[in-house]
Amino acid sequence: MACALFVQAGAAMPQSREYSFAVISQAPNASDDLALRTAIAQTDDDNLAFVVASGFKSNTEPCSDELYNDRKTLLDEAKNGLIVSLTANDWTECKNSYGGAAAIERLSRLRELFFVDDFSLGASKIPLVRQSTMPKFRSYVENVRWEIDDVLFATLNLPATNNHYRTEAGRNSEFEDRLIANRDWLQRTFALATNRKMAGIVLFCDGNPLAIPKSRRLFDASGKRNGFAEVHKQIIALASRFAGKLLVIHNAVGPASNAASGIAWRANMGDLALGPGWRKVNINPASTTLFTLADGIRR
């Protein structure tokens, strides 16, 4: 199904139709790949345009090359086209053999392994546009976009661990550089959808950029810096000028009970918080909300 749905940028827009996609969210304390393997098998059996894997490892699993290679092989065996959306568990909390932070080195390794060409993983190769095609942002291969009919889909590297903002002085070059890259990626994504008069945008990320900050200040009363402040402000501003619908799909914070039972709408912005397992989202161009969540949580 996927190959027939996707269109190249600039091509004539095909007649809109209903379709569905799935998002797999990793269990935070999983000790092996059983849940991920089961979710892939179940989504293989469904009629889906594509699947997004929101992370591929838990926070208790190692950040080794061996695990990375094993998970890449597993994801690539999916029958559906599968796009990886990185999460904090995949890289931000990784340690080296001495117990020191290895996040930046592991992120570089992930980029080499998982994002090697301009297509998705899986049997149905979905054509992707990577931010890395722009020389200024050639490192950011994980930020991708693709489209079906008049809906634009995009991933954003936005880890739930306060966007990987580090409190230690002098250690935020990764955060600051990615902040610039993400700002440009969001701007281009909304500009494309606006210029093409598209009906909707779906944004996949780990952290929740729609969460209302506890303080309007960059730093709260305790001195903690809000790592999502800039992206929150930008998305709210971009969405307010976008004529279509925006759906942000992110991972729920805390216990699985915090996962959403449906899409929470505020104006034209939809918020979907994922718990462990996989969820199916339906797209109906004739619907006033455009996006609806299929019943049930698959595990």
Secondary structure, 3 states (H helix, E strand, C coil): CHHHHECCCCCCCCCCCCEEEEEEECCCCCCCCHHHHHHHHHHHCCCCCCEEEECCCCCCCCCCHHHHHHHHHHHHCCCCCEEEECCHHHHCCCECCCCCECHHHHHHHHHHHHCCCCECECCCCCECEEHHHCHHHCCCCCCEEEEECCEEEEECCCCCCHHHCCCCCCCCHHHHHHHHHHHHHHHHHHHHHHHCCCCEEEEECCCCCCCCCCCCCCECCCCCECCCHHHHHHHHHHHHCCCCEEEEEEECCCCHHHCCCCCEEECCEEEEEECCEEEEEEECCCCCCCEEECCCCEC
